[in-house]
Amino acid sequence: MGRSSTRESPMLEIKVQQRRDNTPPPGSSSVTNQPSRPRHPSPSPEFKPYKDWYPWLVPTIVFTNVVLFLVSMFINNCPAHSNKCIAPEFLKRFAFENMKINPLLGPSAATLLKLGALEFKKTVEEREEWRIVTCMWLHAGVFHVLANMMGLVFIGSRLEQEFGFLKIGVIYELSGIGGSLLSSLFVRTSISVGASGALFGLLGGMLSELLTNWTIYANKSAALSTMIIIILINVAVGILPHVDNYAHIGGFLTGFLLGFIVLIRPQFKWTNQKHVPPGYIAPTTKSKYKSYQYILLIISLIVLLVGFTVGLVLLFHGVDGNDYCSWCHYLTCIPTPLWTCEVRCKLDKLDKQINMTCLHNGKFDSFMLEDGNDITEMQTLCLELCSQMS
């Protein structure tokens, strides 16, 4: 059978892919019955008028405070000088002092004083001014450091995320110094340690930030009332005995003034004008801040500079604030039937032997001191004697 002589033309297969926007190709006159879909503009990136910062300073401060507390416990080494330590078998040299000496589960007052606690005699008379700064990095016990660091995490992290590490660092450090300064003017018979002044400074900064940036908040009344309640609760805790409320008040006032200076935000119109996304027209404004923001900033700066200057001058001239304010002692402790505010003892010194009588409960005891003029050790012994049940 012969091969057929008929030739077939080759087949050309064309595949047509439908356009996603359902529009006919250029030059095409064909009409489709399907309705055309509207075009949607490509999504623009989210517009954020203010920058979000990654909070790293606050965790660093928390870590530093915890490490320094462990260092103070290591140096304290309770089993080396006392047989009444708490859990010495388990904690070894990190064992806590007896509850009568330190009810917060921590080192002795002598150790804290050695490491930089705030004490009037050493700060002013012995010219150890650095204690105004170092005291805010020490803590009296486990309960003390945990309470302060938890508050710092909840308050400081939010502020650092919104305003950055530099501004929050300035408020934290200067507020701690402001709290130490006020405490030194009124507290003469005990030592003071803790980051409470700096923490209260952040609270004060939050309040002034709310007031100076009032126009950008939606629920103004709710935010203000919540903030005031938190502040009042924390200040009320300061009237309990053994709590230095002067540091709280001094830190709060410092942070409150600093908030008007460093936590000020520009107007939304000005921010939109500088960072407006493409395709949008923002309302224009010539002023970056409102008039009341400028006024609060200037007043706060003046008050802050005058306050620190006067406070330092009074402190290093040995002025006792209690001589000029007969009621100020109620700011840090209000006496009730449940506790006494002042722990006082009558002392009779015979060289290194101290005969001590607690004026609160009448208890008497004798002690031998290596240094007969060690005021801190006497205060510790007085506190232990007055803590004994009648």
C-alpha positions in Angstrom: 0.0 0.0 0.0 1.4 3.2 -1.0 1.8 6.2 1.2 -0.9 8.8 0.7 0.2 11.9 -1.2 -2.2 14.3 0.7 -0.3 16.8 2.9 -2.0 18.3 6.1 -1.1 21.8 7.3 0.5 21.9 10.8 -1.8 22.9 13.8 -0.8 26.0 15.9 -2.1 26.0 19.5 -2.5 29.4 21.2 -3.3 29.7 24.9 -4.8 33.0 26.1 -4.6 33.8 29.8 -7.4 36.0 31.1 -6.2 39.4 32.4 -6.6 39.8 36.1 -8.2 43.2 35.8 -10.7 41.9 33.2 -9.9 44.7 30.8 -9.6 44.0 27.1 -6.1 44.2 25.5 -5.1 47.3 23.8 -6.8 47.7 20.4 -9.4 45.1 21.1 -13.0 46.0 20.2 -14.7 42.9 21.7 -17.3 43.4 24.4 -17.8 41.0 27.2 -21.0 40.5 29.2 -19.1 40.1 32.5 -19.0 43.2 34.6 -15.6 44.8 35.1 -14.1 44.8 38.6 -12.9 48.1 40.1 -9.2 48.5 40.6 -8.0 48.8 44.2 -4.9 50.8 45.0 -2.0 48.9 46.5 -2.1 49.1 50.3 0.1 51.8 51.7 2.3 51.1 54.8 0.8 51.9 58.2 1.2 55.5 59.1 2.7 56.0 62.6 3.2 59.6 63.6 5.4 58.6 66.5 8.3 56.1 66.5 8.1 53.0 68.6 11.3 52.2 70.5 12.6 48.8 71.6 12.8 48.9 75.4 16.2 47.7 76.5 17.2 50.2 79.2 14.5 49.2 81.7 15.5 45.4 81.5 19.1 46.4 81.9 18.3 48.5 85.0 16.3 45.6 86.5 19.1 43.1 85.8 21.7 45.5 87.4 19.6 46.0 90.5 19.1 42.2 91.0 22.8 41.6 90.5 23.7 44.3 93.0 21.3 42.8 95.6 23.0 39.4 95.2 26.4 41.1 95.6 25.2 42.8 98.8 24.1 39.4 100.1 27.4 37.9 99.2 29.4 40.6 101.0 27.0 40.5 104.0 27.8 36.9 104.6 25.4 36.5 107.6 26.7 33.2 108.9 30.2 34.8 109.4 28.9 37.2 112.1 25.6 35.7 113.4 24.1 32.4 114.4 20.5 33.7 113.9 20.5 33.8 110.1 17.7 32.6 108.0 18.3 29.3 106.0 22.1 29.3 106.4 22.4 25.6 105.5 20.7 26.2 102.1 21.8 29.7 101.2 25.3 29.5 102.7 26.8 33.0 102.7 23.7 34.4 100.9 21.6 33.6 104.0 19.3 36.4 105.2 19.7 38.4 108.4 17.3 37.7 111.3 13.8 39.0 110.7 14.2 41.3 113.8 17.2 42.9 112.2 15.8 43.1 108.6 12.2 42.1 108.1 12.5 42.5 104.3 14.8 39.4 104.0 18.1 41.0 103.1 21.5 42.2 104.4 22.3 44.1 107.5 22.3 47.9 107.7 26.0 47.9 108.2 26.6 46.1 104.9 24.3 48.5 103.0 26.1 51.5 104.5 29.4 50.0 103.4 28.1 49.6 99.9 26.7 53.2 99.5 23.5 53.6 101.4 22.3 57.1 102.1 23.1 58.3 105.6 23.3 62.0 106.7 26.5 61.8 108.7 28.5 60.1 106.0 27.0 62.1 103.2 27.4 65.6 104.7 29.9 65.5 107.5 32.2 63.0 105.9 31.7 64.5 102.4 30.6 61.3 100.7 28.3 63.0 98.3 28.3 60.0 95.9 25.9 58.2 98.3 23.1 60.4 96.8 23.5 58.3 93.6 24.6 54.9 94.8 21.7 54.5 97.4 19.2 54.2 94.5 20.9 51.0 93.2 20.8 49.2 96.6 17.8 47.4 98.1 17.1 46.3 101.7 15.7 42.9 100.9 14.0 40.4 98.6 10.5 42.0 99.1 12.0 45.4 98.5 13.8 44.7 95.2 10.9 42.6 93.8 8.3 45.3 94.5 10.4 48.0 92.9 11.5 46.0 89.9 8.0 44.8 89.1 6.8 48.4 89.2 9.7 49.5 87.0 8.9 46.8 84.4 5.2 47.8 84.2 5.7 51.5 84.2 9.2 52.0 82.6 8.8 49.6 79.7 5.8 51.4 78.4 7.4 54.8 78.7 10.7 53.7 77.1 8.8 52.1 74.2 7.0 55.5 73.5 9.8 58.0 74.3 13.1 56.1 74.0 15.8 55.1 76.4 17.5 58.5 76.6 14.5 60.5 78.0 13.5 57.7 80.3 17.1 57.3 81.6 17.3 61.0 82.3 14.0 60.9 84.3 15.0 57.8 86.2 18.4 59.0 87.3 17.5 62.6 88.1 14.3 61.5 90.0 16.4 59.1 92.1 18.8 61.9 92.9 15.9 64.3 93.7 14.4 61.7 96.1 17.7 61.2 97.8 18.1 64.9 98.2 14.8 65.4 99.9 15.4 62.4 102.1 18.7 63.7 103.2 17.1 67.0 104.4 14.6 65.2 106.7 15.9 61.7 107.6 18.8 62.0 110.1 18.5 58.8 112.2 18.4 56.0 109.7 19.8 54.9 106.4 17.9 54.9 103.1 18.2 52.7 100.0 16.1 51.7 97.1 15.0 52.7 93.6 11.6 54.0 94.9 12.5 57.6 94.2 13.4 56.9 90.6 10.3 54.7 90.2 8.0 57.5 91.6 9.8 59.9 89.2 8.5 57.7 86.3 5.0 57.9 87.8 5.3 61.7 88.0 6.6 61.8 84.4 3.5 59.8 83.3 1.2 62.3 84.9 2.9 65.4 83.4 3.1 63.6 80.0 -0.7 63.1 80.2 -1.3 66.8 81.0 1.1 68.3 78.5 0.0 66.0 75.7 -3.7 66.4 76.7 -5.1 66.9 73.2 -3.9 63.6 71.8 -5.7 61.4 74.3 -9.2 60.1 73.6 -10.3 59.1 77.1 -8.8 62.0 79.0 -10.8 61.7 82.2 -10.4 58.0 82.5 -6.6 58.2 81.9 -6.2 61.0 84.4 -8.4 59.4 87.2 -6.6 56.1 86.8 -3.2 57.8 87.1 -4.2 59.8 90.2 -5.5 56.7 91.9 -2.3 54.8 91.3 -0.2 57.7 92.6 -2.3 58.1 95.8 -2.1 54.4 96.6 1.7 54.4 96.3 2.0 57.5 98.4 -0.3 56.1 101.0 2.0 53.0 101.3 4.8 55.5 102.2 3.1 56.5 105.5 3.9 53.0 106.9 6.9 52.7 109.2 10.4 51.9 107.8 9.4 53.4 104.4 11.1 56.5 103.2 8.3 58.5 101.8 10.5 61.6 101.5 12.4 59.8 98.7 9.0 58.9 97.1 7.8 62.6 97.2 11.1 64.0 96.0 11.4 61.6 93.1 7.8 62.1 92.1 8.1 65.9 92.1 11.4 65.7 90.1 9.9 63.3 87.5 6.7 65.4 87.3 8.7 68.5 86.3 10.9 66.6 84.0 7.9 65.2 82.2 6.9 68.7 81.0 10.4 69.1 79.7 11.4 65.9 78.0 8.1 64.0 77.3 6.5 66.8 75.4 5.0 65.7 72.0 4.4 68.0 68.9 1.0 68.7 67.6 -0.6 66.2 65.3 -0.9 68.8 62.5 2.9 69.4 62.7 3.7 65.7 62.8 1.4 64.9 59.9 2.8 67.7 57.9 6.3 66.2 58.3 5.5 62.6 57.8 2.4 62.6 55.5 2.1 59.5 53.3 2.2 60.0 49.5 -1.1 61.1 48.0 -2.4 62.8 51.1 -2.6 66.5 52.0 -2.0 67.3 55.7 -3.2 70.5 57.4 -0.4 72.9 57.9 0.8 74.6 61.1 3.7 76.9 61.9 4.1 76.0 65.5 5.5 72.6 66.6 4.0 72.9 70.1 1.1 74.6 71.6 1.5 77.7 73.7 0.6 76.0 77.0 3.3 73.4 76.3 5.9 76.1 76.0 4.7 77.7 79.2 4.8 74.5 81.2 8.2 73.6 79.8 9.8 77.0 80.9 8.2 77.0 84.3 9.2 73.4 85.0 12.8 74.0 83.9 13.1 77.0 86.2 11.5 75.3 89.2 13.7 72.2 88.7 16.9 74.2 88.5 16.1 76.3 91.5 14.9 73.3 93.6 18.0 71.3 93.0 20.3 74.3 93.7 18.6 75.2 96.9 18.3 71.6 98.0 22.0 71.0 97.5 23.0 74.2 99.3 20.8 73.4 102.3 22.1 69.9 102.5 25.8 70.7 102.5 25.2 73.4 105.0 23.8 70.8 107.4 20.3 72.2 107.5 17.7 70.0 109.1 14.4 70.3 107.3 12.5 69.1 110.5 13.5 72.4 112.2 11.4 74.4 109.7 8.5 72.0 109.3 7.0 70.6 112.5 4.4 68.5 110.7 6.5 67.1 107.8 7.3 63.9 109.8 3.7 62.8 109.2 4.5 62.6 105.5 6.6 59.5 106.0 4.9 57.9 109.0 1.5 58.3 110.8 1.5 56.7 114.2 -1.3 54.3 115.0 -2.1 51.8 117.8 -0.6 49.1 115.5 2.9 50.6 115.1 5.2 53.3 116.3 6.9 55.7 113.9 10.1 56.4 115.8 12.3 53.8 117.4 14.4 55.5 120.1 16.7 54.0 122.7 18.4 55.5 125.7 22.2 54.9 125.6 24.8 54.6 128.3 28.3 54.2 126.9 31.2 52.8 128.8 34.1 52.7 126.2 33.0 49.9 123.9 30.1 48.7 126.1 26.7 50.1 125.2 23.8 49.8 127.7 20.7 50.3 125.7 17.1 50.8 126.8 14.2 50.9 124.3 11.9 53.8 125.1 9.1 52.1 123.3 8.8 48.8 125.2 11.2 49.3 128.1 13.5 46.4 127.1 17.1 46.7 128.3 20.3 45.0 127.1 24.1 45.5 127.0 26.3 45.2 123.8 30.0 45.2 123.1 30.9 47.1 119.9 34.2 47.1 118.1 33.7 50.8 117.4 32.0 52.6 120.2 31.0 55.4 117.8 29.4 53.2 115.2 26.0 54.9 114.8 24.7 52.5 112.2 25.4 49.5 114.5 23.7 51.2 117.4 20.6 51.9 115.2 20.5 48.2 114.2 20.7 47.1 117.8 18.1 49.6 118.9 15.7 48.3 116.2 16.3 44.7 117.2 15.7 45.5 120.9 12.5 47.4 120.2 11.2 44.6 118.0 11.2 42.2 120.9 7.7 41.5 122.3 6.9 43.0 125.6 
